[in-house]
Amino acid sequence: MTIRTLIEDFTNQLSSLLEQNALDRARAAVESALGSARAGRPPKLVASAKLLSIGGGQPRAKQLCPVPGCKNPAAPVFGMVCSKHKDLPKTKIAKFRQARRAKKQKTTGRRAAA
């Protein structure tokens, strides 16, 4: 075999792999847009999934209720307080949040923004 035939074989293999990959991606895009008529799990597109991955890493920390001493998680449905403290006045909750912010800024050594 000459170097020319090796290069031609390599380019032919590479182009066929690229063409197959493009066809698989196009097929997956059309099937997802139109609703797949095929039964079963759709094929994995590992390379595409890695390129399109969004927001990887660690999940966000759970936000706790701002009421002092409360260790329950806050819920958006209750205005970011726990179910136990959902009936507290908003002004009181705002004061708790402000105190917590001031304490956090004091412990981190940051100056309070005016």
N, C-alpha and C positions, 0 to 999 in steps of 0.2 A: 504494500500500500504506500502510496505517495502522500506527502503532506497535503496536497491539493484534495485528494479524496477524503482524507480525514477531516479536513475543514468543511468540505461539502456535506459530509455525513452529520457532522456536529450542527451545522446551520440548519439542515433539514429537520433534525430532531428537535432543535430549539424552536424553530418556527411552528412545527406541529404541536409542541407543548403550549406555546403561546396562543395558538389558534384554538386549541381545546379549552384552555383556561378562559379565553374571551367568550367562547360559545357557552360554557357553563355559567359564567356570570350573567350573560344576556338572558339565558333561559331562566335562571333564578329570578332575575329582575322582572321578566314578563310574567312568570308564574305568580310572583308575589303581588304584582299589580292587578292581575286578572283573577286571582284566586286559583290556587292549584287544584286541578282535577285529579291529581295523582293521590293515591292513598299512601299514608305513612309519613315518616319524618322527612323534611326537606334536606337536601344535601348540605353539608357544612362547607363553607367557603373560608377556610382558615386564613388565607392571605388577606382576603377582603375584610374579614372580621377584625383582624389586627389593625389594619389601616383605618377602619371606621370606628374603632372602639372609642367611646366617649366616657369621661368621668371615671376612669379606673382608679385604683388605689383603695384607700380605706374609707369605710362609710363614715358619715358625720357623727359626732358625739351626740348623745341624746340630751336634749335641752330639758333642764329641770324646772320645776315650779319656782317662781321668784319669791314666794313667801318664806321668810327666814325659818330654818329648821325643817322645812318640807323636803323630802327626798323623792317625791313622786314625779314622774315625767310630765312635762307640760304637753297639752294637746291643742292644735289649732282650732278645733271645734269649740273649745272653751275660752278662746282668746289667749292662748299660750299660758294658761295656768292649769293646774290639775283639776280633776273632777271634784275634789273635796273643797277647793277654794274658788270655784267658778262663780259663786254668788257674792264675792267680796266687791266693794266699790272699785271702779277703775282708777280713781285717784289714789287709793291706798296701794293698789298693785303697782302703779307708776312710781310711787315713793319707794316701794320695795326694790324695784328694778334700778332706780337711781342710786339707792344705797349700795346695792350689789355692784353696780358699775364703779362707784367711787372706791369701794373696798378693793376691787380688782385692779384699778389703776394705781392705788396706793401700794399694793403688794408687788406689782410689776415694775414700779419705779417710774411710771409715766406721769407726765404732768396732765392735769385735768384740762380739757379743752373748754374754753369759755364760750 
